[in-house]
C-alpha cells in the first residue's frame, strides 16, 4: 500500500490474494492507515493511504525513503486512477 497509494481495498486484496477487511480495519485503528477519499466509480470505493504515524513507526521522514521493492512478475501493476475520473480526497461527496 505504501508504494502505490492511494489504493482501494480491492487492489490490496488482489496483491495479497486474501480478504483484507480485518487488516485494513486494524491498521486504521492503530493510526497507520487512513481513508484518503473515494474513487468516482460505481460503488465509490474508499481509497487508503499511510499516515505520519506510519512513517514514524518505520523511522522514515517520507515515503521516498522506503527501500525499493523486488521485481515480481506475478504482482499486479500499480493501480492507476484514470485521468477522466474525479477523485474526492476530502472524503465528502463530489457535486458535479
MOKA-V475331 format. One line per field, one symbol per residue. ss: DSSP state (H for helix, E for strand, L for the rest). psi: psi as a letter, one per 30 degrees, with the letter a starting at -180 (. if undefined). A space follows every 50 residues. Layout:
ss->???
psi->???
This chain:
ss->LLLLLLEEHHHHHHHHLLLLHHHHHHHHHLLLEEEEEEELLLLLLEEEEE LHHHHHHLLLLLHHHLLLLLLLLLLLLLLLLLLLLLEELLLLLLLL
psi->eefglklleeeeeeefglkgeeeeeeeeefgfklkfakkilkfikkkkll leeeeeeghlflfffklkklkkffkllkkkjkefkkkjffflkkk.
